[in-house]
């Protein structure tokens, strides 16, 4: 039992939040950030509505899209047993 608790504690300690960053054009120029949630279900196998990053960029040609699975997103996923997995999408213009 101690070994299982130890392994669980180690896996939680060394787990990290993942970040994907995509730069479109020359990247963000103004520093304006818009945030939306992407809703995923059943361990991320089924996606809900995906945020439209071009719409979030408001017609700009240069922007940066960051997809983050934050600590809060991970906590919500853990509390729902993986049935609901939110992801935060940020567009910086």
Rosetta blueprint (number, residue, H / E / L):
1 X L
2 X H
3 X H
4 X H
5 X H
6 X H
7 X H
8 X H
9 X H
10 X H
11 X H
12 X H
13 X H
14 X H
15 X L
16 X L
17 X L
18 X L
19 X E
20 X E
21 X E
22 X E
23 X E
24 X E
25 X L
26 X L
27 X L
28 X L
29 X L
30 X L
31 X L
32 X L
33 X E
34 X E
35 X E
36 X E
37 X E
38 X E
39 X E
40 X E
41 X E
42 X L
43 X L
44 X L
45 X L
46 X E
47 X E
48 X L
49 X L
50 X L
51 X L
52 X L
53 X H
54 X H
55 X H
56 X H
57 X L
58 X L
59 X L
60 X L
61 X L
62 X L
63 X E
64 X E
65 X E
66 X E
67 X E
68 X E
69 X L
70 X L
71 X H
72 X H
73 X H
74 X H
75 X H
76 X H
77 X H
78 X H
79 X H
80 X L
81 X L
82 X L
83 X L
84 X E
85 X E
86 X E
87 X E
88 X E
89 X E
90 X E
91 X E
92 X E
93 X L
